[in-house]
Amino acid sequence: MTRRDGHVILGINALVLGYVPASWQTPGLSAESFVSPDYWEEIGRIAERGTLDAVFLADAPALGDPAYDANPAHLEPTVNWAHVAAATERVGLVSTASTTFNDPVELAERLLTLDYLSQGRAAWNIVTTRGPAAARNFGQPDVPPRDDRYERAGEFVDVVRALWGSADTGREVRHRGAHFSVEGRLRTPSSGEHPVLFQAGGSAAGRDLAGRVAEGVFAAELTRDKAVEHYRLVKRKALAYGRSPDNVKILPGLLVSLGSTEEEARRRNDELHDRSPAWYSVGWLSHAIGVDATKLDLDAPFPEEVLAGPADLQTFSGSIGFRESIVAQIRRTNPTVREYLRQTRYTGSGHAGFVGTPEQLVDRIDDWFSAGAIDGFNLQPDALIDGLAVIADEVVPLLRRRGLYRHDYETDTLRGHLRAAASSAPLG
């Protein structure tokens, strides 16, 4: 494989305390760390120490389901990142926010305010939200059908972008659409450019939205071949909308457990999972595939009717991208349900997994980057803070030695970080 010019992009998905439910039991953390301002400042400082491009934080537009949520609670992302912005200088700050359960005028103002206060470091990770828990928190029995959610999302994004433009030009937005009527302009100052747009969602409609507007895609790919396929699909959609493929960066999530040896990494991974609630993995699987996994025979392979997919994609409450990745993974090896749940400790769930040494992680990043499968990764440590510190202090220097990562920040804004990264790989 030919080495691409330029460098990879690295983000961190700060899943509150880590992606493993028992992460709060690791040294330096407690069950209450997520509400400590010092904790979030430290995440920002460590990420900046490693010159990472961005940190991501999910929204939680629901009161929470203790049978599914790995973490005890969430802080609202834009408010939290505004606090972290004051303690950092150059790392990007990405907030997930739903187009189904927000108002475009309010969200446009909130995100532009964060971008102004952080001097161009804010981004919006666009999601449409799935599942009835969030819907009930807003007085609805369930989320709208998938196509309806994405129709609203497309109009929502257009309104937000128009409002950001109005802050620059002073001209009023006059919008009459199927979902929104807006007349007026934002009076919020801007940083000179608008917040970066990320998109997360692997359905056909999600990929189309990514190709039309996204500057980054938080993808879910378990294998390199499927990642190459997704990479080319989204970049070609960008071309079809008259955009350069270089203007949309593909960043799959990657769950990571790191150790000084592979044995140590596996032991850390096993210990964290063994301390997690026994029901968690079965609950996660049920949510991900849309079938009550407690009713499956744990010692038999997955029934074909389960793998074939939900009868109605419009009402399926999970992530289509996650489900497609999971089913492809199951079909490759045909494990029993019990074997698959054990396997996901090492290979990932909806996102791919990695358990090994920093050197082996750099091999993985190098391989996928050189193959044209990614522009970078959104890494998700098993437990923060120590997992993030290993990435900043051990993984990044190894990437630099390979010529895969810059030695310092080259720009001051998140959009600048993305533009300074490698050009797109050939689209085949």
Number of C-alpha atoms within 10 A of each C-alpha: 8 8 14 18 14 16 19 26 24 22 25 24 22 24 20 23 29 24 20 23 22 21 25 22 15 16 11 11 17 12 14 12 15 20 14 9 12 14 20 21 19 15 21 28 19 22 26 21 15 23 21 25 26 25 23 24 23 21 18 17 20 14 12 16 11 11 12 17 13 22 20 15 16 19 15 15 20 26 14 18 26 18 18 23 24 12 14 19 16 25 29 32 31 28 26 21 24 23 21 22 15 13 13 23 18 11 18 23 19 14 25 27 20 25 29 19 17 24 19 25 30 31 28 25 22 24 21 23 24 21 18 16 17 22 19 15 15 14 8 12 13 17 23 21 15 22 16 13 19 21 15 20 23 17 18 24 18 15 23 21 17 19 29 27 19 18 19 18 11 14 14 16 18 14 15 11 12 9 10 15 11 15 11 14 20 24 13 17 15 21 20 11 17 22 27 24 22 24 24 24 23 23 19 12 17 25 23 20 23 28 28 20 21 25 22 24 28 24 26 28 31 24 16 18 14 14 23 20 15 20 27 21 16 24 27 17 19 25 16 13 13 11 16 15 23 19 20 26 29 30 27 25 25 25 25 28 31 29 18 12 15 16 14 16 21 20 16 17 22 16 12 21 20 11 13 17 12 10 11 18 21 19 17 20 22 17 19 23 24 17 16 15 20 12 8 16 13 16 11 13 18 21 12 9 9 15 17 9 17 18 9 9 15 13 16 20 21 18 22 23 21 22 24 20 21 25 18 15 21 16 13 8 10 15 18 18 21 16 14 21 18 15 14 18 21 20 20 21 26 28 23 23 22 24 26 20 23 26 15 16 20 19 15 14 19 20 16 19 25 18 19 24 27 28 29 22 23 24 24 26 28 29 27 23 22 18 17 25 17 20 24 18 15 16 20 22 19 18 22 15 11 12 16 25 21 20 14 12 17 13 13 15 26 24 23 16 20 25 16 17 22 20 18 24 23 11 14 7
